[in-house]
Amino acid sequence: MDKKKRAIDIKDSISAIKIGIYSLIRLGVPLEDIVEKINETIEEIVGTEGVTLLSEDLSGLVSDGHITKLGDIHYDGFRRVVRYKGHRVDLSPTSAFLMSMFMSKPGVPIPHQEIVDKVYPEAKLTVKPATKCRTIISRLRNYLSGIPGGEAWIETVRGTGYVFVGGEKTDS
């Protein structure tokens, strides 16, 4: 197998794994269960040494939860919780997945198509991406409204998508 073909096969395989993990997270499967199943699969293929290496690499992610901080906003993607200045909001799996996307790209507009592709990687939508986005963004904003000004953290970028502005709007 030539190097180019091998690189394409590896890229496709990693993409398939990512889609599977995104789907499981969206369905609400706990990260610990996902990691455990990955470890079992690796053990079946390469033995226990591979499992030990993977567990060491992911141990912080599982034991600490995955907490992302942006100013006073603390987002725990593992527990699907947003905390801001003494307020706490629990998110659904889909809203948590969206929040993770926004927290990873604060201030950067995320196109409708990218949001839909990541939230629904295997779906064949019968509506326009912008229409589907309005629905799921509305749900996330509804959750964030449990934090004073939280619904304003996500701004619409007309004709493009959405941008996460965080607590900037509520702090001014």
Residue pairs with C-beta under 8 A, 6 or more apart in sequence:
1 9
19 121
19 122
21 34
22 97
22 118
22 121
23 121
23 122
24 34
25 31
25 34
25 93
25 96
25 97
26 93
26 94
26 97
26 119
27 93
28 92
28 93
30 78
31 61
31 62
31 66
31 78
32 62
35 54
35 55
35 58
35 61
35 62
38 54
39 51
39 54
39 55
40 51
42 50
42 51
42 54
43 50
43 51
61 78
62 78
65 76
65 77
65 78
65 79
66 76
66 77
66 78
67 74
67 75
67 76
67 77
68 74
68 75
68 77
68 100
68 103
68 104
69 75
70 103
70 106
70 166
70 167
71 166
71 167
71 171
72 84
72 85
72 167
73 82
73 83
73 84
73 103
73 153
73 166
73 167
74 82
74 83
74 84
75 81
75 82
75 83
75 99
75 100
75 103
76 82
76 83
77 96
77 99
77 100
77 103
80 90
80 91
80 92
80 93
80 95
80 96
81 88
81 89
81 90
81 91
82 88
82 89
82 91
82 99
82 143
82 144
82 147
82 150
83 89
84 147
84 150
84 167
85 147
87 146
87 147
87 148
87 150
88 146
89 143
89 144
89 146
89 147
89 150
90 143
91 99
91 140
91 143
92 139
92 143
94 119
94 136
94 139
95 136
95 139
95 140
95 143
97 118
97 119
98 115
98 119
98 136
98 137
98 140
99 140
101 110
101 115
101 118
102 110
102 153
102 154
102 162
102 164
103 164
105 164
106 164
106 165
106 166
107 163
107 164
107 165
108 163
108 164
109 157
109 160
109 161
109 162
109 163
110 161
110 162
110 163
110 164
111 160
111 161
112 128
112 129
112 130
112 132
112 133
112 160
112 161
112 162
113 129
113 161
114 161
115 129
115 133
115 136
115 137
115 161
115 162
116 123
116 125
116 129
116 132
116 133
119 136
120 132
125 132
133 161
133 162
137 154
137 156
137 162
140 154
141 150
141 151
141 154
142 151
144 150
144 151
144 153
144 154
145 151
147 170
148 170
149 167
149 169
149 170
150 170
152 165
152 169
152 170
153 164
153 165
153 166
153 167
153 169
153 170
154 162
154 163
154 164
154 165
155 162
155 163
155 165
156 162
157 163
